[in-house]
């Protein structure tokens, strides 16, 4: 049984410690609070970049004007809100709520989120709170707000596959060498391509990391990742550590939700890596953005044909998948957050990528990588001197975003690039896809019990259908064969119940300037 004080600690984890700045115009003058000058993340100078490269956000208040800027790709998570002659900025959405930002939910944004798994554009769960756009300049002065930003959509290159691979080897090598670690470094090492490419390039540059860290098998992921990562580490002579997930999956969901600003349906597994590395290294390398263009993530021939035919609405329907799991929502909420609403919002975003050489990968880079995947290294790895993402280098992005979709459609482009650059690593296979494991049943029974306890403590919800969730969670307690239902049912139910709890707390304690 989870104690109430432990539950509250996880529900509102570290909200009060988050940096922020707030300015309020009152009686002819500006009243401010928070930190007036902040720089989070790191900057890199990349030739040809239309903005400052790296992954960062910075703001400065001079007593008259607030100016906020971020990196050219907008990968560092940061949010702003304006209301009642007030502006506030923070990397934490719950912190903005505690400062008084309006908590009205954005139905269209959430309709997309629960079907796609991430928010799109600058959407968040709340109408009044927006993510900073890429390459942003936000200014607030005399009660007036202006926000400028720009996404650099790729322009197709006329290039052979062989030349494209050579170009990838070269530009990624340059990106890594622009990011040689100052201090003890680690690589979050999986059995996939992105972390392998980073590790091999660091070793090639003469700066091997102190260690590679891999998460062992856990509730949502059972594969040979750790075994493959260990083989790779042995090949290059780098120490390798496999860490275990020991916390309750339920508590990890609570931690993940609040620290990722309720903007992610994944990443709970990453806490074991962050906890292990904290205090041991100063620099962490992460593969953010690596698989989108060069692996053809989510790209299929059918989707490419829809793009070529200009059938973006049909593409949106396909990307959203089935609505069969949406029954956890209250019936009225499910009607309001309809599939039609989700398609319309998604269509607006897809239209921004229709001219890209690879529209599907472009969409996922700017929406999944930027809005969801970035939350893992840049929210859960806070406290390290530098978290480095060489695939986000503008030179790498510019090269990969220019490749025609047909070139990466068979999902072998990144494999072939790594094999050409590092033939000695060719004998080490890549990990197979995760699969469900029979002995997950015990953990899933525990998750069912904790979800039921959470429902009981919340007592009522305007968003979650207890009549749907509770009987299924109860069945999982007694029917081991049914327990895998928790894998898709528990996370969104926990998310919404916790979101309601955070909103209630914000309404009780929000700051009035």
Buried (B, 14 or more C-beta within 10 A) or exposed (E): EBEEEEBEBBBBBBBEEBBBBBBBBEEEEBEBBBEBEBEBBBEBEBEEBEBBBBBBBBBBBEEEEBBBBBBBBBBBBBBBBBBEEBBBBBBBBBBBBBBBBBBEBBBBBBBBBBBBBBBBBBBBBBBBBBBBBBBBBBBBBEEEEEBEBBBBBBEBBEBEBEEBBBBBBEBBBBBBBBBEBEEEBBBBBBBBBBBBBBBBBBBBEEBBBBBBBBBBBBBBBBBBBBBBBBBBBEBBEBEBBBBEBEEBBBBBBBBBBBBBBBBBBBBBBBBBBBBBBEEEBBBBBBBBBBBBBBBBBBBEEEBBEBBEEEBBBBBBBBBBEEEEBBBBBBEEBBEBBBBEBBBBBBBBBBEBBBEBBBBBBBBBBBBBBBBBBBBBBBBBBBEBBBBBBBBBBBBBBBBBBBBBBBBBBEBBBBBBBBBBBBEEBEEBEBBEEBEEBEEBBEBBBBBBBBBBBBBEEBEEBEBBBBEBBBEBBBBBBEEBEBBBBBBEBBBBBBBBBBBBBBBEBBEEEBBEB
